[in-house]
Amino acid sequence: MRNWIGALFVLAVFALSAPPALAAARSGGGAGSAEGDPDWTALERELEWLAADLARSPTGAQDEGPRMWGYVRASYANSSDYSPPTGGKLGGFVLDNVRWNVEGESGDFAYRVTMELQSGALTLEDAYLRWSVGEELAATLGQFKQPFLQSGLLEANRLLFIVRTRNGLFYSVRDQGAQLSGDHGRFHWAAAAQNGVDSTADELLVSGRVEVDAIGPGALEWEGAHDAGDVTRCTLGLALADDGALPEGGAVAVDASLVHRGFSLQAELVDYDQDYDASFVGEQRGGTTPWSVTASYALNEDYELAVRWDDFDDAGSGPLDFDRQWLSIGVDRYVQGHDIKWQLQWTDASNGGDDDGPDAQFIALGLTLSG
C-alpha cells in the first residue's frame, strides 16, 4: 500500500508541475523620435530596451543568477569525565561545519546545491529543484531534509546552541525524493515521499508536516529571541512519518515555539513505534518518546542566555540499559547577528543506565562565521 501511495505522490508532483505558458512578446513597434531629436537619442532608447529584453528569462520573469554563500563553524570541547574512542580525556578542536551553498532562480524555477567539507572530503547535502505550481503551492525534486521537526530544518549557523536537540539531530539529515508544500494564510504544510532506509528499493519514507501561526507573523528562521523585535510569535507544528521498509517505522511529532519581547521558548516531542529500529549506532528509539525544552532570554543586542533540557526517554528500551538526560546552559555573543557569533556551552550529561557510561560534563566554545 505504501508503494502505491508513494507512486501516486510522485505522479501528482509532475502532473501539477506543467510549465506555465511562455509570456507573450512585448507588443508594439519602435518608438519614433520627435522632430528635431538627434539620431543618437532614439538609438539610446533602443539599446535600453534591448538590454532589458536580454535580462529577461524565456518565461518573461527576471532571472537571478547563481548566488554563492556559506559558513564555517568551529569549536573547542573539553571534558574530564568523557574518554573519546582514541583514548585519553576529551580536549580538542572540532570543525562542526564547512558549508558551501549555490542557489539560483529562473522564472518559476529555483535550485539549491549544498556541499559540506567538515570531514575533509566533499559530501553532497542539499541538491534539489523547486518550482511553483500555483500561487500557494510548490513542488521539490531532488535531495532535501525530511519535513518533520522545525529544529531539524534550521540551518546549522542559526542554532542557539553549538549542537542541535537530540531529536533535531536525527531529523537534520537529507534523503532523495519529491515533495509538495504550500502556504495559506497562517497555515503551512509539506508532504514528501523519499527513499528511506532501503535507499532506492521499492519501499518509501512518507512524511508530512503542518504548521499554524497561532500568534503573530510566523516563526523566526533561527532559534532564540535575538533580533525578534516587539512582535509576539507563536507557531505550533504536527508531523507524521512512516518508513515502509520497517515493520514498525512510524513516528509522530509535535513542536511549538514562542517568542515574546526578548524571551523565547521552544519544545518538541517525538513518539516512536514500539519496534522502531532505524537507529544510529548506539542509539535506541523503538517505543520511546524523547522530548526537549529550550528557553532563552536576550539581554541586549549582543548577548543571549539559553538553557535546554533533553530527555532521551530510553530507559528500559532495546537491548541496552540506557537512561539519559542532558542539561545544557549557554551564552551567545553576537558580533553580527547569527552570521558572526561566539557560543559558550556547558552540558551535564546524566547517564543513569548500566550500559551508557558514567555521568559526564562538557564545556565548549564555538565560533560561527557566515558570508
ZADOLUM-145274 format. One record per residue (C-alpha): residue in three letters; residue number from 1; x negated, y negated, z negated. Coordinates in nm, 3 decimals. Each point is the difference from the previous one (the first is absolute). Layout:
N
 code pos       u       v       w
  ALA NUM       X       Y       Z
...
//
This chain:
371
 code pos       u       v       w
  MET   1   0.000   0.000   0.000
  ARG   2  -0.282  -0.240  -0.087
  ASN   3  -0.154   0.060   0.345
  TRP   4   0.323  -0.112   0.170
  ILE   5   0.021  -0.306  -0.225
  GLY   6  -0.357  -0.097   0.089
  ALA   7   0.053   0.061   0.373
  LEU   8   0.320  -0.206   0.008
  PHE   9  -0.174  -0.276  -0.194
  VAL  10  -0.286  -0.022   0.252
  LEU  11   0.247   0.002   0.293
  ALA  12   0.194  -0.283  -0.167
  VAL  13  -0.318  -0.210  -0.023
  PHE  14  -0.058   0.027   0.373
  ALA  15   0.366  -0.039   0.094
  LEU  16   0.020  -0.325  -0.192
  SER  17  -0.328  -0.130   0.137
  ALA  18   0.090  -0.068   0.363
  PRO  19  -0.207  -0.305   0.096
  PRO  20   0.197  -0.322   0.039
  ALA  21   0.059  -0.139   0.346
  LEU  22  -0.277  -0.215   0.131
  ALA  23   0.059  -0.370  -0.055
  ALA  24   0.125  -0.184   0.305
  ALA  25  -0.257  -0.205   0.187
  ARG  26   0.003  -0.367  -0.067
  SER  27   0.246  -0.161   0.243
  GLY  28  -0.041  -0.317   0.203
  GLY  29  -0.266  -0.129   0.238
  GLY  30  -0.297  -0.224  -0.062
  ALA  31   0.070  -0.346  -0.132
  GLY  32  -0.047  -0.274   0.256
  SER  33  -0.218  -0.294  -0.096
  ALA  34   0.153  -0.345  -0.020
  GLU  35  -0.081  -0.240   0.277
  GLY  36  -0.329  -0.168  -0.067
  ASP  37  -0.128   0.274  -0.242
  PRO  38  -0.355   0.108   0.078
  ASP  39  -0.041   0.355   0.134
  TRP  40  -0.202   0.119  -0.300
  THR  41   0.298  -0.057  -0.235
  ALA  42   0.218   0.253   0.181
  LEU  43  -0.294   0.241   0.019
  GLU  44  -0.060  -0.033  -0.374
  ARG  45   0.364   0.091  -0.070
  GLU  46  -0.022   0.308   0.222
  LEU  47  -0.318   0.113  -0.176
  GLU  48   0.171  -0.036  -0.340
  TRP  49   0.297   0.209   0.118
  LEU  50  -0.236   0.262   0.144
  ALA  51  -0.195   0.025  -0.325
  ALA  52   0.325   0.044  -0.193
  ASP  53   0.114   0.277   0.236
  LEU  54  -0.330   0.186  -0.030
  ALA  55   0.028  -0.008  -0.381
  ARG  56   0.333   0.181   0.012
  SER  57   0.040   0.376  -0.027
  PRO  58   0.176   0.200   0.275
  THR  59   0.317  -0.009  -0.210
  GLY  60  -0.009  -0.377  -0.027
  ALA  61  -0.098   0.005  -0.371
  GLN  62  -0.321  -0.149  -0.127
  ASP  63  -0.287   0.249  -0.033
  GLU  64  -0.211  -0.001  -0.313
  GLY  65  -0.340   0.152   0.068
  PRO  66  -0.187   0.234  -0.232
  ARG  67  -0.054  -0.133  -0.353
  MET  68  -0.279   0.157  -0.203
  TRP  69  -0.018  -0.020  -0.377
  GLY  70  -0.103   0.216  -0.289
  TYR  71  -0.124   0.019  -0.356
  VAL  72  -0.264   0.156  -0.222
  ARG  73   0.072   0.121  -0.355
  ALA  74  -0.294   0.099  -0.220
  SER  75  -0.014   0.085  -0.370
  TYR  76  -0.220   0.123  -0.284
  ALA  77   0.145   0.259  -0.242
  ASN  78  -0.136   0.125  -0.331
  SER  79   0.111   0.263  -0.253
  SER  80  -0.187   0.163  -0.285
  ASP  81   0.268   0.273  -0.024
  TYR  82   0.031   0.118   0.360
  SER  83  -0.255   0.206   0.192
  PRO  84   0.016  -0.009   0.382
  PRO  85  -0.055   0.323   0.199
  THR  86  -0.365  -0.096   0.055
  GLY  87  -0.065   0.008  -0.375
  GLY  88  -0.087  -0.262  -0.259
  LYS  89   0.238  -0.275  -0.103
  LEU  90   0.194  -0.228   0.233
  GLY  91  -0.178  -0.326   0.076
  GLY  92  -0.029  -0.102   0.362
  PHE  93   0.118  -0.207   0.294
  VAL  94   0.286   0.087   0.235
  LEU  95   0.117  -0.131   0.336
  ASP  96   0.377   0.018  -0.044
  ASN  97   0.080  -0.125   0.352
  VAL  98  -0.179  -0.119   0.312
  ARG  99   0.306  -0.070   0.212
  TRP 100   0.025  -0.137   0.356
  ASN 101   0.332  -0.078   0.170
  VAL 102   0.088  -0.091   0.358
  GLU 103   0.351  -0.127   0.075
  GLY 104   0.168  -0.145   0.306
  GLU 105   0.335  -0.076   0.161
  SER 106   0.142  -0.015   0.350
  GLY 107   0.362  -0.095   0.039
  ASP 108   0.216   0.227  -0.216
  PHE 109  -0.289   0.241  -0.059
  ALA 110  -0.275  -0.002  -0.266
  TYR 111  -0.283   0.228  -0.102
  ARG 112  -0.237   0.054  -0.290
  VAL 113  -0.321   0.203  -0.033
  THR 114  -0.170   0.035  -0.340
  MET 115  -0.343   0.152  -0.059
  GLU 116  -0.164   0.085  -0.334
  LEU 117  -0.376   0.023  -0.058
  GLN 118  -0.007   0.055  -0.376
  SER 119  -0.136   0.356   0.022
  GLY 120  -0.280  -0.100   0.238
  ALA 121   0.184   0.160   0.293
  LEU 122   0.261  -0.176   0.215
  THR 123   0.349   0.136  -0.068
  LEU 124   0.332  -0.094   0.159
  GLU 125   0.269  -0.132  -0.235
  ASP 126   0.288  -0.184   0.170
  ALA 127   0.049   0.039   0.376
  TYR 128   0.351  -0.079   0.117
  LEU 129   0.218  -0.178   0.252
  ARG 130   0.307  -0.194  -0.115
  TRP 131   0.271  -0.155   0.211
  SER 132   0.336  -0.171  -0.042
  VAL 133   0.312   0.193   0.096
  GLY 134   0.243  -0.265  -0.121
  GLU 135   0.022  -0.312  -0.209
  GLU 136  -0.021   0.199  -0.327
  LEU 137  -0.159   0.327   0.113
  ALA 138  -0.358   0.107   0.078
  ALA 139  -0.161   0.329   0.105
  THR 140  -0.351   0.122  -0.086
  LEU 141  -0.200   0.280   0.163
  GLY 142  -0.347   0.116  -0.103
  GLN 143  -0.180   0.038  -0.334
  PHE 144   0.132  -0.196  -0.299
  LYS 145   0.086   0.024  -0.370
  GLN 146   0.298   0.201  -0.117
  PRO 147   0.289  -0.239  -0.090
  PHE 148   0.038   0.107  -0.362
  LEU 149  -0.144  -0.217  -0.281
  GLN 150  -0.056  -0.375   0.022
  SER 151  -0.323   0.028  -0.203
  GLY 152  -0.139   0.244   0.257
  LEU 153   0.093  -0.218   0.299
  LEU 154  -0.196  -0.305  -0.124
  GLU 155  -0.338  -0.091   0.148
  ALA 156  -0.286   0.103  -0.230
  ASN 157  -0.128  -0.360  -0.024
  ARG 158   0.338  -0.108  -0.146
  LEU 159  -0.012   0.221  -0.310
  LEU 160   0.016  -0.131  -0.356
  PHE 161  -0.240   0.269  -0.128
  ILE 162  -0.304   0.149   0.171
  VAL 163   0.191   0.328   0.045
  ARG 164   0.362   0.064   0.090
  THR 165   0.252   0.165  -0.229
  ARG 166  -0.029   0.377   0.012
  ASN 167   0.327   0.026   0.196
  GLY 168  -0.108  -0.279   0.233
  LEU 169  -0.328   0.182   0.070
  PHE 170   0.184   0.310   0.128
  TYR 171   0.220  -0.211   0.229
  SER 172  -0.268  -0.226   0.148
  VAL 173  -0.123   0.264   0.250
  ARG 174   0.087  -0.001   0.370
  ASP 175   0.159   0.258   0.229
  GLN 176   0.100   0.013   0.367
  GLY 177   0.364  -0.032   0.099
  ALA 178   0.284  -0.233   0.097
  GLN 179   0.198  -0.249  -0.206
  LEU 180   0.308  -0.220   0.023
  SER 181   0.025  -0.301  -0.232
  GLY 182   0.239  -0.287  -0.039
  ASP 183   0.094  -0.311  -0.195
  HIS 184   0.350  -0.132  -0.062
  GLY 185   0.020  -0.293  -0.237
  ARG 186  -0.109   0.123  -0.341
  PHE 187  -0.025   0.363   0.113
  HIS 188  -0.312   0.162   0.151
  TRP 189  -0.040   0.362   0.102
  ALA 190  -0.235   0.242   0.176
  ALA 191   0.031   0.365   0.107
  ALA 192  -0.289   0.206   0.135
  ALA 193  -0.075   0.347   0.135
  GLN 194  -0.369   0.088  -0.037
  ASN 195  -0.215   0.312   0.040
  GLY 196  -0.027   0.085  -0.370
  VAL 197  -0.221   0.263  -0.161
  ASP 198   0.014   0.241   0.297
  SER 199  -0.145  -0.265   0.236
  THR 200   0.129   0.049   0.356
  ALA 201   0.193   0.321  -0.075
  ASP 202   0.378  -0.011   0.039
  GLU 203   0.102  -0.107  -0.353
  LEU 204   0.024  -0.374  -0.072
  LEU 205  -0.026  -0.230  -0.299
  VAL 206   0.318  -0.211  -0.001
  SER 207   0.007  -0.314  -0.218
  GLY 208   0.232  -0.291  -0.058
  ARG 209  -0.014  -0.317  -0.208
  VAL 210   0.262  -0.267  -0.076
  GLU 211  -0.069  -0.333  -0.175
  VAL 212   0.235  -0.271  -0.119
  ASP 213  -0.107  -0.349  -0.102
  ALA 214   0.221  -0.027  -0.308
  ILE 215  -0.127  -0.349  -0.089
  GLY 216  -0.193  -0.249   0.209
  PRO 217  -0.156   0.019   0.346
  GLY 218  -0.168   0.341  -0.031
  ALA 219  -0.308   0.166  -0.147
  LEU 220  -0.344  -0.154   0.034
  GLU 221  -0.257   0.161   0.228
  TRP 222  -0.234   0.049  -0.297
  GLU 223   0.017   0.125  -0.359
  GLY 224   0.032  -0.235  -0.293
  ALA 225   0.127  -0.356  -0.037
  HIS 226  -0.286  -0.200   0.147
  ASP 227   0.117  -0.279   0.234
  ALA 228   0.363   0.108  -0.041
  GLY 229   0.136  -0.350  -0.062
  ASP 230   0.312  -0.068  -0.206
  VAL 231   0.230   0.228   0.200
  THR 232   0.130   0.308  -0.184
  ARG 233  -0.030   0.321   0.204
  CYS 234   0.142   0.344  -0.075
  THR 235  -0.012   0.290   0.247
  LEU 236   0.133   0.353  -0.054
  GLY 237  -0.101   0.303   0.207
  LEU 238   0.117   0.359   0.052
  ALA 239  -0.190   0.261   0.206
  LEU 240   0.042   0.364   0.102
  ALA 241  -0.248   0.241   0.162
  ASP 242   0.005   0.366   0.103
  ASP 243  -0.280   0.195   0.166
  GLY 244   0.141   0.294   0.198
  ALA 245  -0.327   0.193  -0.025
  LEU 246   0.046   0.044  -0.377
  PRO 247   0.255   0.232  -0.161
  GLU 248   0.085  -0.286  -0.233
  GLY 249  -0.156  -0.315   0.144
  GLY 250   0.249  -0.259  -0.119
  ALA 251  -0.066  -0.316  -0.200
  VAL 252   0.219  -0.291  -0.112
  ALA 253  -0.134  -0.340  -0.107
  VAL 254   0.136  -0.320  -0.148
  ASP 255  -0.196  -0.320  -0.049
  ALA 256   0.066  -0.359  -0.102
  SER 257  -0.193  -0.327  -0.013
  LEU 258   0.076  -0.326  -0.176
  VAL 259  -0.191  -0.329   0.019
  HIS 260   0.106  -0.303  -0.204
  ARG 261  -0.200  -0.315  -0.080
  GLY 262  -0.344   0.155  -0.029
  PHE 263   0.121   0.334  -0.138
  SER 264   0.025   0.323   0.200
  LEU 265   0.138   0.343  -0.082
  GLN 266  -0.018   0.305   0.225
  ALA 267   0.120   0.356  -0.069
  GLU 268   0.014   0.320   0.205
  LEU 269   0.106   0.361  -0.052
  VAL 270  -0.031   0.306   0.224
  ASP 271   0.180   0.330  -0.058
  TYR 272  -0.139   0.315   0.171
  ASP 273   0.170   0.332   0.075
  GLN 274  -0.084   0.275  -0.248
  ASP 275  -0.228   0.192   0.239
  TYR 276  -0.148  -0.296   0.186
  ASP 277  -0.355   0.110   0.083
  ALA 278  -0.148  -0.257   0.243
  SER 279  -0.253  -0.132  -0.251
  PHE 280  -0.346  -0.146   0.009
  VAL 281  -0.273   0.217  -0.148
  GLY 282   0.037   0.013  -0.379
  GLU 283   0.347  -0.161   0.004
  GLN 284   0.340   0.143  -0.089
  ARG 285   0.325  -0.153   0.117
  GLY 286   0.256   0.281   0.012
  GLY 287   0.286  -0.059  -0.246
  THR 288  -0.150  -0.326  -0.127
  THR 289   0.136  -0.356  -0.024
  PRO 290  -0.303  -0.232  -0.016
  TRP 291   0.068  -0.368  -0.064
  SER 292  -0.180  -0.326  -0.060
  VAL 293   0.070  -0.352  -0.124
  THR 294  -0.218  -0.303   0.084
  ALA 295   0.034  -0.349  -0.147
  SER 296  -0.202  -0.315   0.056
  TYR 297  -0.009  -0.366  -0.094
  ALA 298  -0.168  -0.271   0.207
  LEU 299  -0.172  -0.234  -0.245
  ASN 300  -0.061  -0.254   0.278
  GLU 301  -0.104  -0.003   0.367
  ASP 302  -0.332   0.164  -0.084
  TYR 303   0.069   0.275  -0.255
  GLU 304   0.258   0.277  -0.042
  LEU 305   0.023   0.254  -0.284
  ALA 306   0.144   0.346   0.069
  VAL 307   0.087   0.323  -0.182
  ARG 308   0.110   0.335   0.144
  TRP 309   0.125   0.331  -0.141
  ASP 310  -0.022   0.314   0.218
  ASP 311   0.168   0.318  -0.125
  PHE 312  -0.088   0.301   0.218
  ASP 313   0.271   0.219  -0.164
  ASP 314  -0.198   0.313   0.080
  ALA 315   0.008   0.173  -0.341
  GLY 316   0.087   0.367   0.040
  SER 317   0.036  -0.015   0.380
  GLY 318  -0.201   0.219   0.232
  PRO 319  -0.274   0.246  -0.096
  LEU 320  -0.211  -0.260  -0.184
  ASP 321   0.074  -0.164  -0.333
  PHE 322  -0.009  -0.373   0.083
  ASP 323   0.150  -0.280  -0.209
  ARG 324  -0.118  -0.339   0.123
  GLN 325   0.091  -0.362  -0.068
  TRP 326  -0.207  -0.300   0.105
  LEU 327   0.007  -0.346  -0.158
  SER 328  -0.171  -0.274   0.203
  ILE 329  -0.062  -0.364  -0.089
  GLY 330  -0.147  -0.246   0.246
  VAL 331  -0.067  -0.360   0.088
  ASP 332  -0.023  -0.142   0.352
  ARG 333  -0.202  -0.311   0.087
  TYR 334   0.128  -0.150   0.325
  VAL 335  -0.257  -0.194   0.198
  GLN 336   0.218  -0.025   0.313
  GLY 337   0.319   0.184  -0.087
  HIS 338  -0.007   0.374   0.064
  ASP 339  -0.239  -0.058   0.292
  ILE 340  -0.293  -0.065  -0.236
  LYS 341   0.033   0.121  -0.358
  TRP 342  -0.182   0.162  -0.290
  GLN 343   0.171   0.281  -0.194
  LEU 344  -0.098   0.126  -0.346
  GLN 345   0.178   0.318  -0.110
  TRP 346  -0.011   0.221  -0.311
  THR 347   0.179   0.337   0.000
  ASP 348   0.064   0.246  -0.282
  ALA 349   0.065   0.342   0.159
  SER 350   0.177   0.214  -0.257
  ASN 351  -0.028   0.371   0.084
  GLY 352   0.194   0.209  -0.253
  GLY 353  -0.008   0.332   0.183
  ASP 354  -0.256   0.278  -0.031
  ASP 355  -0.115   0.009   0.365
  ASP 356  -0.053  -0.362   0.095
  GLY 357  -0.289  -0.100  -0.221
  PRO 358  -0.031  -0.241  -0.295
  ASP 359   0.134  -0.351  -0.025
  ALA 360  -0.206  -0.255   0.193
  GLN 361  -0.031  -0.375   0.019
  PHE 362  -0.110  -0.184   0.314
  ILE 363  -0.097  -0.359   0.073
  ALA 364  -0.039  -0.134   0.350
  LEU 365  -0.075  -0.332   0.169
  GLY 366   0.111  -0.048   0.361
  LEU 367  -0.034  -0.264   0.270
  THR 368   0.225  -0.042   0.306
  LEU 369  -0.089  -0.209   0.304
  SER 370   0.249  -0.027   0.289
  GLY 371  -0.022  -0.186   0.325
//
